[in-house]
Amino acid sequence: MPTTEAKLWSLLKKHLPKKTHAQRIENRVSEGMPDAYLCIDGVPVWCELKIIKSNGITLQPSQIAWHLSHSRCGGVSFFLCYAPSERLAFLFEGASALEIQGSRFEDLRPAALYSGSISDMALHLRPAACALWSI
């Protein structure tokens, strides 16, 4: 059960399809840039990893700005959130950053593109990206 973003990344990476380029981003240059870049069978995906603490999701203003700007340009990004207490992963579209910020995750459940195990989440990233990217 991951309790840190680093552990969440390790678990996600383990379950990604074989034809995936996966890169964890440790960025000190561009504030707000997501934690991970994936290319899944030719589909580019940016993911912000979040551990749900105290029943809420906290985003930095720079993260909100990055995802909204990326979305306005036709880019695909997600918030991959994990609730350790329930052992559930949630996938939200990056363009929904303002709705996610500060919300209780019970209230967000219906808005999730996916909710379930982290191992199955990896299989839903490409189809979700294709739906948003109109491939």
N, C-alpha and C positions, 0 to 999 in steps of 0.2 A: 504494500500500500504506500504510494508516494506521498510524502508530506512536504517536499520541496520541489521547486520547479526543475532543478537538476535531476531529481529522481523521476519526475514525471516525464522529462525528456528521454531519459534512458529507457523507460518502459514503453513509451510511444515508439521510439526508434526500433526497438526489438520486434514490434508488430507491424511495421510498415511493409508494403509489398516489396518484392525483390528488386524491381526496376525503379527504385526511388533514390534520388540524390538527396541526402539529408544533412543539413548544416546548422549547427547551433551558433547563433550570433552573439558574441560578447562585444557589444558596440559601445565605445566611449566617444564616438564622433557624432553620430546622429541620434539625438534624444528621441525616444518614442518608437524607434524601429523595433519590430517584433523580435522575439527570442529565437525563432527558427525559420529557416527557408527550406522548403521541400520542392522537389520537382518529381512528380509521380507520373510515370509514363508520358512525359512531355508536358504535363500541366503544372505551371508554377503556382505555388501556394505559400503564403506567409502565415505564420501562426504565433500568436501571443499566448504563452503558457501562464495559467493562473491557478493557484491553489486557493480554494474557497475557504476562508477563515471567518469565524464569527458570523457564519450564515450570510456572508455578503461578498460581493466582488468589488474590489477596489482597483480603479484604473488611474494612472497619472494623466494630467492634462496633455502632456506630450504624446502619450499613447493614443488618446482619443483623437487628437489632431492628426497623427500619422495615419490611422485607419480611415478616418473620414476623407482625408486628402487622397489617399490611395484608391479608395472606393470611387470618388468622384471622377478619377481618371480611368475607370474601368478595370482597376486591379482587384484581385481576389485576396482577401485575408480573413482570418478567423481568430476567435478567442477560444482556445481549448482550455476549459476549466475543469478542475477535478475537486470533488468533495470527498476528502478522506473518510469522514465519519459515515458516509453512505456507500463508499467505494463506487461512486458513479462519476462518469465523465460527461461533460456537456460541450456541445459545439455551437458557437454563435457566430453569425456573420459579422465581419469587421465593421460594416456600415452601421451596425446597431450599437456602436460604442456608447453613445449618449444614453440609450435606454438601459444598458448594462451597468453603467457607473453607479455604484452605491446601492444597487438593487439587491433585495434579498433573493437568494437563488430559487426559493420556492415560487416566487412571483414570476421568475424568468423561465421556469420549466416549459411552459407551453410555447415559448418563443424559440426554444432550442431546435436547431436543425437535426440534432442527434442527442440522445441521452442513453447511456448504457455503459458497458464495460470499455475500458481503455483499449483492449485488444480489438474489439469490433470497431471502435472509433477510427482506427487507422484505415480500415477498409471503406469508411464513409467519406474520407477526406477528398478523394479524387472525384467521385460522383457529385458531391456538394460543390466543389470548385467548378466542375463542368457546368452545372446548372446555373451558377452565378456568372460564369464567364461566357456563357452561350456558345459552347463548342458544339 
